[in-house]
């Protein structure tokens, strides 16, 4: 029994990760480019050569940044296209999800087009700055201002200056400000004061001047680039009074769900055939992966059999590496009180050498050996074991 199936991706999550790839990461350079260039005619030949080398180094650094941005934009287009293609192949995908993914692909292509254009322009500047660096002192002095201007354009493209704050007086104008010598004397008591003439205010002009100031974009505060870490949630955290060892186990979370083509005819769209929840535990030197399978099938025991002791699961990571873990217990499955779902629980021993891989690499697939055969399941919650491993060992 070896079913092959399509990935049931969580498309809202896919939208999130695709969109984050469209944003460029802006960092301040280690050595900022000077705001101005000294007059080349006032510099010695040695100083002119130093400036030519400095501008060439800046140009190469900026060019590398533009090249990285172009590469990231191209990769984002490929990932967004793959996500859209997978969504289109899944008949359960809603139209709103497809529209959102299509919009992401369009924006990704526009970002890529702009990034490639900037990369091409930067490459020309890098080439010219390199030529200036190898010129003789006389030619360097002649071309230094032109070289600085081109490198400066790249710099401002990468690191635009913050918006200049306008003075309050410039924003509100002179409306409402009264000079001391224009104040009228206090009228005698009982004599009605003549109403002061109100100045005519150009409301359209005032509205234009009172444009609100927008906060500059800061990539470090962008939650799409730097999503907040989810809290570490433990289901068990106890200490053995005799051995002194601490046993800790994370909360179970769904790691994948799957419905084969035959069962789709009998189950509602919101009722998957198989769901699997995963949790990691540690006690002393023993590390275990707990998998709980919920199978919506009255014939589960006939179809799947049991999870026998010493049966294995094979974990395949997105980089292609695989690790095998053995089951420490036997489970023939139990039927829930409603008589609709069979549950199987497996406890698989994890070698400590796998921890480094678990903490740094996302999971791609899981092969489960049942007593009647094996099945391969594609993982949707690919970073679940990463988060749980960090929760237990960081």
HELIX and SHEET records of a PDB file:
HELIX    1   1 UNK A   11  UNK A   20  1                                  10    
HELIX    2   2 UNK A   40  UNK A   42  5                                   3    
HELIX    3   3 UNK A   45  UNK A   89  1                                  45    
HELIX    4   4 UNK A   95  UNK A  134  1                                  40    
HELIX    5   5 UNK A  137  UNK A  158  1                                  22    
HELIX    6   6 UNK A  168  UNK A  172  1                                   5    
HELIX    7   7 UNK A  180  UNK A  182  5                                   3    
HELIX    8   8 UNK A  203  UNK A  209  1                                   7    
HELIX    9   9 UNK A  219  UNK A  221  5                                   3    
HELIX   10  10 UNK A  261  UNK A  264  1                                   4    
HELIX   11  11 UNK A  300  UNK A  304  1                                   5    
HELIX   12  12 UNK A  352  UNK A  354  5                                   3    
HELIX   13  13 UNK A  355  UNK A  360  1                                   6    
HELIX   14  14 UNK A  384  UNK A  393  1                                  10    
SHEET    1   A 4 UNK A 234  UNK A 239  0                                        
SHEET    2   A 4 UNK A 246  UNK A 250 -1                                        
SHEET    3   A 4 UNK A 274  UNK A 283 -1                                        
SHEET    4   A 4 UNK A 253  UNK A 258 -1                                        
SHEET    1   B 6 UNK A 234  UNK A 239  0                                        
SHEET    2   B 6 UNK A 246  UNK A 250 -1                                        
SHEET    3   B 6 UNK A 274  UNK A 283 -1                                        
SHEET    4   B 6 UNK A 286  UNK A 295 -1                                        
SHEET    5   B 6 UNK A 342  UNK A 349 -1                                        
SHEET    6   B 6 UNK A 334  UNK A 335 -1                                        
SHEET    1   C 4 UNK A 322  UNK A 326  0                                        
SHEET    2   C 4 UNK A 312  UNK A 317 -1                                        
SHEET    3   C 4 UNK A 363  UNK A 370 -1                                        
SHEET    4   C 4 UNK A 373  UNK A 378 -1                                        
END                                                                             
